[in-house]
Amino acid sequence: MGLPDLTREASMTNAASPFLVTYSPEDFRPRPRDPCDLILEGGVASGAVHPYVVLELARKHRFNAIGATSAGANAGVLAAAAEYARTVRGDPGGFLRLQKICEDRAGGLGELFQESPGFEPLMAMVKGRGGFMARLLAGFARPLATGGLAGALLALALAVGGWSASFPALLSTLVIALGGAVLGALAAAGMAGLGLARRFNARLGICTGLTRRGRGMPAITDWLHESIQAIAHGDVPGPVLTFGDLEAQGRMPIRLRLITSNLSQQKPHTLPEAWPEGRYRPAEWARLFPPAILQHLEACTHNTGDGTRSLPHWRDLPILVASRMSMSVPGLFEPVPVELLDVETPRRVRELAGGAASDPPPRAEWRRVLFSDGGFTSNFPIHLFDAPLPAWPTYAVDFEALPPGAEGASRVAIVEGATDTRIHPVGSAGEFLGAALATSRNWNDLLLSLLPIHRGRIARVHLAADQGGFNLGMDRAGVQTLMRYGLEAGRRLAATSFEDHQVLRARALYAGLVQVSRQARKVWARGGLGADFRDGTAPTGDLTPRDRDHIASALDALTGIAGLPRSRNAAQPDPAGQTRITPKY
């Protein structure tokens, strides 16, 4: 299949339609021979960019794998549901339903984020506009006003006994009233702040994700559940969509991988691969998930006592649960609690107490573990689905701040020749703290995205300060502007050459193998480890002579690469990477 006709935009755009583009089912006919992988970055409201990236790539490819984190997980599960409809049910209309659902919700972005009772001041701050002080005043407007009025009236009541009609007395009374208003406002705001702090300490988030009674639109978790089911099954009600449905044996799997952060063990989890064995409390999860999800979980788990149930097998895990665990934006959403057996803490305590290795293993203890936003540990998981020589393309969408002086209409760049990161000004204390947090979270993803093997497949979408992120008050026009950026990003990614990318990958693989071969040769061949390994002199444990011979032959071949004639034109990629063993998560 050839590249999509990028000139179709004018003919596909319907002036009478509220949608950016008019698609037909034929645009999304099954494409079993044109797979791709997709990586979607987090960014709260920036996720409005993602739907049209998905739609444009779906015109050319079948989604073999979708990796996402944080807000990107929302678009990821919708894309997986649409691919399920197309690949499993033979229904290309899933992508049309995805477009309609996202376009229909463009005018109600703020209502996706519905605060729990008592958190109205904090949500007003989050959704407010302007700087910190403006948002603070917006959030505490009611206690400031009521406290100020009460303080002024109290001050006037105390002063009225000595009041006279003289100008100095009048001025004095006004000063007293003003002082009372200020003190009353500060006292009321302080009391409100203390109450909020107590509530936040108990919940660790101002939203559950479920819809509040009396609100006209569903909140994000309810909306996602309804959307996943409608996209996957159409008008006919179907079972809760699970990872097992996406990866059923006997057909082409749809590999959905979502990043979440295990704060209690301080590490990332890629779901469902790193889905733990443990238990959950239905009473706690009832605050976070719709009734249909809870009913599904009850049917596929068993009672473990003490008000808990076992966690489901990963194949029975609803993709909505993984999405909610990934998008638990810190402070905005409550984290998702589970209970896991802690083996390491009792073991460490015994070791520090001088216990012997022959002692019986200590008893593991159940501990509460909190899963929060995947962006804590990997906000742009470009490492997912990576292969030395990929058989199909991996596309990715990254968000960056709009550079000063960028006045052009386009906000999308595919930076083929970048060799370093941009320099961002750091002046104020706020900028310093923001830069420190961003550096600690993003440095690894950022460096990976600069490598030549990745950067030509990444659409970098540049957003202004009032776009995306925590700008939850964007109106329909603002959201559709972000969708338009996604349309451009999807079309530009679809037009890139995979053949050129494969050649680049081959050269990078060669450079990496030479690097590893040189390092290993110093010890394996010249240091004598190879000979000792083969004859059993080295402590090879339970390896048989045949095992040792197989391993030694493979490492002989690897270390032999360094001795082969080198290509004169095989320059190191810029920036150069390094090939090494890293943990899988």
C-alpha positions as CSV (number, residue, x, y, z in Angstrom):
1,M,0.0,0.0,0.0
2,G,1.3,3.5,-0.9
3,L,1.5,6.5,1.3
4,P,-1.8,8.3,2.1
5,D,-2.7,11.2,-0.1
6,L,-2.0,14.1,2.1
7,T,-3.8,16.4,-0.4
8,R,-7.1,14.9,0.6
9,E,-7.7,17.3,3.5
10,A,-9.7,19.8,1.4
11,S,-11.9,17.1,0.0
12,M,-12.3,15.3,3.3
13,T,-13.2,18.5,5.2
14,N,-16.9,19.1,5.4
15,A,-17.8,22.7,6.0
16,A,-21.2,21.6,7.2
17,S,-19.8,19.1,9.7
18,P,-18.6,20.1,13.2
19,F,-15.8,17.6,12.8
20,L,-12.4,18.5,11.4
21,V,-12.4,15.7,8.8
22,T,-15.1,13.5,7.2
23,Y,-14.1,9.9,7.1
24,S,-15.8,6.9,5.7
25,P,-15.6,3.2,6.7
26,E,-13.5,2.6,3.6
27,D,-10.8,4.7,5.1
28,F,-10.4,2.2,7.9
29,R,-10.7,-1.1,6.0
30,P,-8.7,-4.0,7.6
31,R,-4.9,-3.8,7.0
32,P,-3.4,-7.1,8.2
33,R,-0.2,-6.6,6.2
34,D,0.5,-3.1,7.3
35,P,1.2,-3.1,11.0
36,C,2.7,-0.3,13.1
37,D,3.3,0.4,16.7
38,L,2.4,3.7,18.4
39,I,3.7,5.6,21.5
40,L,1.5,8.3,23.1
41,E,2.9,10.7,25.6
42,G,1.1,12.0,28.7
43,G,0.2,15.6,29.3
44,V,-3.3,15.9,30.9
45,A,-5.3,18.1,28.5
46,S,-2.6,17.8,25.8
47,G,-4.1,14.4,25.1
48,A,-6.6,16.2,22.9
49,V,-3.9,16.0,20.2
50,H,-4.0,12.2,20.1
51,P,-7.3,11.2,18.5
52,Y,-6.5,12.4,15.0
53,V,-3.0,11.0,15.2
54,V,-4.7,7.6,15.8
55,L,-7.2,8.2,13.0
56,E,-4.7,9.2,10.4
57,L,-2.3,6.3,11.1
58,A,-5.3,3.9,11.1
59,R,-5.9,4.8,7.5
60,K,-2.6,3.3,6.6
61,H,-1.8,0.8,9.3
62,R,-3.1,-1.9,11.6
63,F,-2.1,-1.1,15.2
64,N,0.0,-4.1,16.3
65,A,1.0,-2.4,19.6
66,I,0.1,0.7,21.4
67,G,2.1,2.1,24.3
68,A,1.1,5.0,26.4
69,T,1.3,6.7,29.8
70,S,-0.7,9.1,31.8
71,A,-3.2,11.0,29.6
72,G,-1.8,9.2,26.6
73,A,-3.3,6.0,28.1
74,N,-6.8,7.4,27.5
75,A,-6.3,7.7,23.8
76,G,-4.4,4.4,23.9
77,V,-7.3,2.4,25.2
78,L,-9.7,4.0,22.7
79,A,-7.4,3.2,19.9
80,A,-7.1,-0.4,21.1
81,A,-10.9,-0.7,21.3
82,A,-11.2,0.6,17.7
83,E,-8.6,-1.8,16.4
84,Y,-10.4,-4.6,18.3
85,A,-13.6,-3.7,16.4
86,R,-11.8,-3.7,13.1
87,T,-9.5,-6.7,13.6
88,V,-11.7,-9.0,15.7
89,R,-15.2,-8.1,14.7
90,G,-14.5,-6.9,11.2
91,D,-16.0,-3.6,12.0
92,P,-14.0,-0.6,10.7
93,G,-16.7,1.7,12.2
94,G,-14.9,1.6,15.5
95,F,-12.6,4.4,14.3
96,L,-15.6,6.5,13.2
97,R,-17.1,6.1,16.6
98,L,-13.8,7.1,18.2
99,Q,-13.8,10.3,16.2
100,K,-17.4,11.1,17.1
101,I,-17.0,10.4,20.8
102,C,-13.9,12.6,21.0
103,E,-15.3,15.4,18.9
104,D,-18.5,15.4,20.9
105,R,-16.6,15.7,24.1
106,A,-14.4,18.6,22.8
107,G,-16.8,21.1,24.3
108,G,-16.8,19.5,27.8
109,L,-13.2,19.0,28.6
110,G,-13.4,20.6,32.0
111,E,-16.3,18.3,33.1
112,L,-14.0,15.2,32.6
113,F,-12.3,16.4,35.8
114,Q,-15.0,16.5,38.5
115,E,-13.8,17.1,42.1
116,S,-14.9,15.1,45.1
117,P,-17.2,17.0,47.5
118,G,-15.2,19.5,49.6
119,F,-12.5,20.0,47.0
120,E,-14.3,22.8,45.0
121,P,-11.7,25.5,46.0
122,L,-8.8,23.4,44.8
123,M,-10.5,22.5,41.5
124,A,-11.3,26.2,40.9
125,M,-7.5,26.8,41.3
126,V,-6.7,24.0,38.8
127,K,-9.2,25.2,36.2
128,G,-8.5,28.9,36.8
129,R,-6.5,31.1,34.4
130,G,-3.6,33.4,35.1
131,G,-0.7,33.1,37.5
132,F,-0.6,31.5,40.9
133,M,-2.1,34.4,42.8
134,A,-5.0,34.7,40.3
135,R,-5.7,31.0,40.7
136,L,-5.4,31.2,44.5
137,L,-8.0,34.0,44.6
138,A,-10.3,32.1,42.2
139,G,-10.1,29.0,44.4
140,F,-10.7,30.8,47.7
141,A,-13.0,33.5,46.5
142,R,-15.9,32.3,48.7
143,P,-14.1,32.0,52.0
144,L,-12.3,35.3,51.3
145,A,-15.5,37.1,50.6
146,T,-17.5,35.6,53.5
147,G,-14.7,35.9,55.9
148,G,-13.9,39.5,54.8
149,L,-17.6,40.5,55.2
150,A,-17.9,38.9,58.6
151,G,-14.6,40.5,59.8
152,A,-15.7,43.9,58.6
153,L,-19.1,43.6,60.3
154,L,-17.6,42.4,63.5
155,A,-15.1,45.3,63.5
156,L,-17.8,47.8,62.9
157,A,-19.9,46.3,65.7
158,L,-17.0,46.7,68.1
159,A,-16.3,50.3,66.9
160,V,-19.8,51.6,66.7
161,G,-20.0,52.4,70.4
162,G,-17.4,55.2,70.1
163,W,-18.5,56.4,66.7
164,S,-19.1,60.0,66.0
165,A,-19.9,62.0,62.8
166,S,-16.5,63.7,62.7
167,F,-14.3,63.0,59.7
168,P,-11.4,61.5,61.8
169,A,-13.9,59.2,63.5
170,L,-15.3,58.2,60.2
171,L,-11.9,57.5,58.8
172,S,-10.9,55.5,61.9
173,T,-14.1,53.4,61.5
174,L,-13.3,52.7,57.9
175,V,-9.8,51.7,58.7
176,I,-11.1,49.4,61.5
177,A,-13.6,47.9,59.1
178,L,-10.9,47.3,56.4
179,G,-8.6,45.7,59.0
180,G,-11.4,43.5,60.2
181,A,-12.2,42.5,56.6
182,V,-8.6,41.6,55.9
183,L,-8.2,39.6,59.2
184,G,-11.6,37.9,58.6
185,A,-10.7,37.0,55.0
186,L,-7.3,35.6,56.1
187,A,-8.8,33.6,59.0
188,A,-11.6,32.1,56.8
189,A,-9.1,31.2,54.0
190,G,-6.8,29.7,56.6
191,M,-9.5,27.6,58.1
192,A,-10.7,26.5,54.6
193,G,-7.1,25.6,53.7
194,L,-6.6,23.5,56.8
195,G,-9.9,21.6,56.0
196,L,-8.7,21.0,52.5
197,A,-5.3,19.8,53.7
198,R,-7.0,17.3,56.0
199,R,-9.3,16.0,53.2
200,F,-6.4,15.8,50.7
201,N,-4.2,13.9,53.2
202,A,-7.0,11.3,53.4
203,R,-7.5,10.9,49.7
204,L,-4.3,12.1,48.0
205,G,-6.2,13.4,45.1
206,I,-9.1,15.8,44.4
207,C,-10.9,13.6,41.9
208,T,-11.9,9.9,41.9
209,G,-12.7,9.9,38.2
210,L,-16.3,9.0,38.7
211,T,-19.2,11.3,38.0
212,R,-20.6,13.4,40.8
213,R,-24.3,13.4,41.4
214,G,-26.1,16.2,39.7
215,R,-23.4,16.9,37.1
216,G,-24.7,17.0,33.5
217,M,-21.7,15.1,31.8
218,P,-19.9,12.0,32.8
219,A,-16.4,12.3,34.5
220,I,-13.4,10.8,32.9
221,T,-13.5,7.2,34.1
222,D,-17.2,6.8,33.4
223,W,-16.7,8.5,30.0
224,L,-13.8,6.2,29.2
225,H,-15.7,3.1,30.1
226,E,-18.7,4.0,28.0
227,S,-16.5,5.1,25.1
228,I,-14.4,1.9,25.2
229,Q,-17.5,-0.3,25.1
230,A,-19.2,1.7,22.4
231,I,-16.1,1.8,20.2
232,A,-15.4,-1.9,20.6
233,H,-18.9,-3.3,20.3
234,G,-21.0,-0.7,18.5
235,D,-24.7,-0.5,19.3
236,V,-24.8,-4.1,20.6
237,P,-23.8,-4.3,24.3
238,G,-20.8,-6.4,24.9
239,P,-18.6,-7.7,27.7
240,V,-16.1,-5.5,29.4
241,L,-13.1,-5.2,27.1
242,T,-10.0,-6.9,28.6
243,F,-6.4,-7.5,27.7
244,G,-7.3,-11.1,27.0
245,D,-9.8,-9.9,24.4
246,L,-7.0,-7.9,22.7
247,E,-4.5,-10.7,22.7
248,A,-6.7,-13.8,22.1
249,Q,-4.8,-16.7,20.7
250,G,-5.3,-17.8,17.1
251,R,-5.3,-14.3,15.5
252,M,-3.3,-11.1,15.3
253,P,-2.9,-9.7,18.8
254,I,-3.3,-6.1,19.7
255,R,-0.6,-5.4,22.3
256,L,-1.7,-2.6,24.6
257,R,1.0,-1.6,27.1
258,L,0.4,1.2,29.7
259,I,2.9,2.6,32.2
260,T,2.0,3.1,35.8
261,S,4.1,4.0,38.8
262,N,4.3,1.9,41.9
263,L,5.0,4.6,44.5
264,S,5.3,2.1,47.4
265,Q,8.0,0.2,45.7
266,Q,9.4,3.2,43.8
267,K,9.4,1.6,40.4
268,P,7.4,1.6,37.1
269,H,5.1,-1.2,36.0
270,T,4.2,-1.9,32.3
271,L,0.7,-3.3,32.3
272,P,-0.3,-6.0,31.7
273,E,3.2,-7.5,31.6
274,A,4.1,-6.5,35.1
275,W,0.6,-7.0,36.5
276,P,1.1,-8.2,40.1
277,E,-0.3,-11.0,42.0
278,G,-2.1,-9.6,45.0
279,R,-5.5,-8.5,46.2
280,Y,-7.8,-5.4,46.2
281,R,-10.5,-4.1,48.4
282,P,-13.9,-3.8,46.5
283,A,-15.0,-1.0,49.0
284,E,-12.0,1.1,47.9
285,W,-12.3,0.4,44.2
286,A,-16.0,1.2,44.3
287,R,-14.8,4.9,44.7
288,L,-12.7,4.6,41.5
289,F,-14.4,2.3,39.0
290,P,-17.9,2.0,37.5
291,P,-20.3,-0.7,38.7
292,A,-19.9,-2.8,35.5
293,I,-16.1,-3.0,36.1
294,L,-16.7,-4.1,39.7
295,Q,-19.2,-6.8,38.6
296,H,-16.7,-8.1,36.0
297,L,-13.9,-8.3,38.6
298,E,-16.2,-10.1,41.1
299,A,-17.0,-12.7,38.5
300,C,-13.3,-13.5,37.7
301,T,-11.7,-13.3,41.2
302,H,-12.1,-15.0,44.5
303,N,-12.7,-13.9,48.0
304,T,-9.4,-13.7,50.0
305,G,-11.0,-12.7,53.4
306,D,-10.7,-9.5,55.4
307,G,-12.8,-7.6,52.9
308,T,-10.5,-8.3,50.0
309,R,-10.6,-10.2,46.7
310,S,-7.7,-11.5,44.6
311,L,-6.5,-9.4,41.7
312,P,-7.6,-10.9,38.4
313,H,-5.4,-12.7,36.0
314,W,-3.9,-10.2,33.5
315,R,-6.1,-11.6,30.7
316,D,-9.2,-10.8,32.7
317,L,-7.9,-7.3,33.5
318,P,-10.2,-4.6,32.0
319,I,-8.2,-2.1,30.0
320,L,-10.0,0.6,31.7
321,V,-8.4,-0.4,35.1
322,A,-5.0,-0.2,33.6
323,S,-5.8,3.2,32.0
324,R,-7.0,4.6,35.3
325,M,-3.8,3.4,37.1
326,S,-1.7,5.0,34.4
327,M,-3.5,8.4,34.3
328,S,-3.6,9.0,38.0
329,V,-2.2,12.5,37.6
330,P,-0.6,13.4,41.0
331,G,-2.8,15.6,43.1
332,L,-5.6,15.6,40.6
333,F,-6.7,11.9,40.8
334,E,-6.6,9.6,43.8
335,P,-4.1,6.8,43.4
336,V,-5.2,3.2,42.9
337,P,-4.6,1.0,46.0
338,V,-3.8,-2.7,45.9
339,E,-2.3,-5.0,48.5
340,L,0.8,-7.0,47.7
341,L,2.9,-9.5,49.7
342,D,6.1,-7.8,51.0
343,V,8.8,-10.5,51.0
344,E,11.8,-8.3,51.0
345,T,11.3,-6.2,54.1
346,P,11.1,-9.2,56.5
347,R,14.1,-10.7,54.7
348,R,16.1,-7.5,55.1
349,V,15.2,-7.3,58.8
350,R,16.3,-10.8,59.4
351,E,19.6,-10.3,57.6
352,L,20.3,-7.1,59.5
353,A,19.6,-9.0,62.8
354,G,22.3,-11.5,61.9
355,G,20.0,-14.4,60.7
356,A,21.6,-17.3,58.9
357,A,20.9,-18.2,55.3
358,S,19.8,-21.7,56.5
359,D,17.1,-20.2,58.7
360,P,13.4,-20.7,57.5
361,P,12.3,-17.9,55.2
362,P,10.5,-15.1,57.1
363,R,6.8,-14.8,56.7
364,A,5.7,-12.3,54.0
365,E,3.3,-9.5,55.1
366,W,0.4,-7.9,53.2
367,R,1.1,-4.2,52.6
368,R,-0.9,-1.5,50.9
369,V,0.6,-0.3,47.6
370,L,-0.4,2.8,45.7
371,F,-0.2,3.0,41.9
372,S,-0.1,6.5,40.5
373,D,0.6,8.4,37.3
374,G,2.9,6.6,34.8
375,G,4.4,10.0,34.0
376,F,6.3,9.8,37.3
377,T,8.6,7.2,35.8
378,S,8.2,7.4,32.0
379,N,6.1,10.1,30.5
380,F,7.2,9.2,27.0
381,P,7.9,5.4,26.9
382,I,9.7,5.4,23.5
383,H,11.5,2.2,24.7
384,L,8.4,0.1,24.4
385,F,8.4,-2.3,21.4
386,D,11.9,-1.3,20.4
387,A,13.8,-3.9,18.3
388,P,17.3,-3.9,16.8
389,L,15.9,-4.3,13.3
390,P,12.1,-3.6,13.4
391,A,9.9,-5.3,10.9
392,W,7.4,-2.4,10.9
393,P,7.5,1.3,12.0
394,T,7.0,2.6,15.5
395,Y,5.5,6.1,15.5
396,A,5.4,8.5,18.5
397,V,3.9,11.8,19.6
398,D,5.8,14.1,22.0
399,F,4.8,17.4,23.5
400,E,7.1,20.4,23.8
401,A,6.8,24.0,24.8
402,L,6.4,26.4,21.9
403,P,9.8,28.2,21.4
404,P,9.8,32.0,21.7
405,G,9.4,33.6,18.3
406,A,7.7,30.6,16.7
407,E,5.0,32.4,14.7
408,G,4.3,29.9,11.9
409,A,1.0,28.2,11.5
410,S,2.5,24.7,11.9
411,R,3.1,23.4,15.4
412,V,4.5,20.0,14.4
413,A,8.1,19.1,13.7
414,I,9.8,15.8,12.9
415,V,13.4,16.7,13.8
416,E,15.6,14.4,11.7
417,G,18.9,16.2,12.5
418,A,18.7,17.2,16.2
419,T,21.8,16.2,18.2
420,D,21.0,18.0,21.4
421,T,18.1,19.2,23.5
422,R,16.7,22.7,23.5
423,I,17.8,25.2,26.1
424,H,14.9,26.4,28.3
425,P,15.3,29.6,30.4
426,V,15.5,29.0,34.2
427,G,15.3,32.2,36.2
428,S,12.6,32.4,38.8
429,A,12.1,30.0,41.7
430,G,9.1,28.6,40.0
431,E,11.0,27.9,36.8
432,F,13.8,26.3,38.8
433,L,11.5,23.9,40.6
434,G,9.6,23.1,37.4
435,A,12.9,22.4,35.6
436,A,14.2,20.3,38.4
437,L,11.0,18.1,38.4
438,A,11.0,17.8,34.6
439,T,14.7,16.8,34.6
440,S,14.2,14.1,37.2
441,R,11.2,12.7,35.4
442,N,12.1,13.1,31.7
443,W,15.9,12.9,31.3
444,N,15.9,9.2,30.1
445,D,13.0,9.5,27.8
446,L,14.4,12.8,26.4
447,L,17.9,11.3,25.6
448,L,16.3,8.2,24.0
449,S,14.1,10.5,21.8
450,L,17.3,12.2,20.5
451,L,18.9,9.0,19.2
452,P,18.8,8.8,15.3
453,I,17.0,5.5,15.6
454,H,14.1,7.2,17.2
455,R,14.0,10.9,16.4
456,G,12.8,10.5,12.7
457,R,9.7,8.7,13.9
458,I,8.6,11.2,16.5
459,A,6.1,14.0,15.8
460,R,7.0,16.8,18.2
461,V,3.9,18.9,18.9
462,H,4.7,22.4,20.2
463,L,2.1,23.9,22.6
464,A,1.7,27.4,23.9
465,A,1.5,28.1,27.7
466,D,-2.3,28.3,27.5
467,Q,-2.7,25.0,25.5
468,G,-2.9,21.5,26.9
469,G,-1.3,20.5,30.2
470,F,-3.4,21.7,33.2
471,N,-5.4,24.1,31.0
472,L,-8.6,22.2,31.9
473,G,-10.8,25.1,31.1
474,M,-10.1,25.1,27.3
475,D,-13.3,25.6,25.2
476,R,-14.3,23.6,22.1
477,A,-12.3,25.9,19.8
478,G,-9.2,25.4,21.9
479,V,-9.6,21.6,22.0
480,Q,-10.2,21.4,18.3
481,T,-7.1,23.4,17.7
482,L,-5.1,20.7,19.5
483,M,-7.0,18.1,17.5
484,R,-5.9,19.9,14.3
485,Y,-2.3,19.6,15.5
486,G,-2.9,15.9,15.9
487,L,-4.3,15.7,12.3
488,E,-1.1,17.3,11.0
489,A,1.1,15.1,13.1
490,G,-0.6,11.9,12.0
491,R,-0.4,12.8,8.3
492,R,3.3,13.7,8.6
493,L,4.2,10.5,10.4
494,A,2.3,8.4,7.9
495,A,4.3,10.0,5.1
496,T,7.7,9.1,6.5
497,S,9.8,6.4,4.8
498,F,10.2,3.2,6.8
499,E,12.8,1.8,4.4
500,D,15.1,4.7,5.2
501,H,14.5,4.0,8.9
502,Q,15.4,0.3,8.5
503,V,18.7,1.2,6.9
504,L,19.5,3.7,9.7
505,R,18.6,1.0,12.2
506,A,21.0,-1.5,10.5
507,R,23.9,1.0,10.7
508,A,23.1,1.7,14.3
509,L,23.0,-2.0,15.1
510,Y,26.3,-2.5,13.5
511,A,27.9,0.3,15.5
512,G,26.4,-1.1,18.7
513,L,27.7,-4.6,18.0
514,V,31.2,-3.3,17.3
515,Q,31.1,-1.4,20.6
516,V,29.9,-4.5,22.6
517,S,32.4,-6.8,20.8
518,R,35.3,-4.6,21.7
519,Q,34.4,-4.4,25.3
520,A,33.7,-8.1,25.7
521,R,36.8,-9.1,23.7
522,K,39.1,-7.5,26.3
523,V,37.9,-10.0,28.9
524,W,36.6,-13.0,26.9
525,A,39.4,-13.5,24.4
526,R,42.4,-11.6,25.8
527,G,41.6,-12.0,29.5
528,G,41.2,-15.8,29.2
529,L,37.6,-16.0,30.5
530,G,36.5,-17.8,27.3
531,A,39.0,-20.6,27.7
532,D,38.2,-21.0,31.4
533,F,34.5,-21.0,30.7
534,R,34.7,-23.7,28.0
535,D,36.8,-26.1,30.0
536,G,34.9,-25.6,33.3
537,T,37.7,-23.9,35.2
538,A,35.4,-20.9,35.7
539,P,32.6,-21.4,38.3
540,T,29.8,-22.1,35.7
541,G,27.4,-23.6,38.3
542,D,24.9,-26.1,36.9
543,L,25.8,-25.7,33.2
544,T,26.6,-28.9,31.4
545,P,29.6,-29.2,29.1
546,R,27.2,-28.8,26.1
547,D,25.7,-25.7,27.6
548,R,29.1,-24.2,28.2
549,D,30.1,-25.0,24.6
550,H,27.0,-23.4,23.2
551,I,27.5,-20.2,25.2
552,A,31.2,-20.0,24.5
553,S,30.6,-20.4,20.7
554,A,28.1,-17.6,20.7
555,L,30.4,-15.3,22.6
556,D,33.3,-16.3,20.4
557,A,31.2,-15.1,17.4
558,L,30.3,-11.9,19.2
559,T,33.8,-11.0,20.2
560,G,35.0,-11.8,16.7
561,I,33.1,-8.9,15.3
562,A,35.7,-6.5,16.6
563,G,38.3,-8.3,14.5
564,L,36.4,-8.0,11.2
565,P,37.4,-5.3,8.7
566,R,35.5,-2.1,9.5
567,S,33.4,-0.2,7.1
568,R,35.0,3.1,6.2
569,N,31.7,5.0,6.0
570,A,30.0,3.5,9.0
571,A,30.2,6.7,11.1
572,Q,28.9,6.6,14.6
573,P,25.3,7.9,15.0
574,D,25.1,11.4,16.4
575,P,24.5,11.4,19.3
576,A,26.0,8.0,19.8
577,G,24.1,5.4,21.8
578,Q,25.4,2.5,23.8
579,T,24.3,-1.1,23.8
580,R,24.0,-2.7,27.3
581,I,21.7,-4.8,29.4
582,T,19.0,-2.9,31.3
583,P,16.1,-4.1,33.5
584,K,12.8,-4.8,31.8
585,Y,9.7,-3.2,33.3
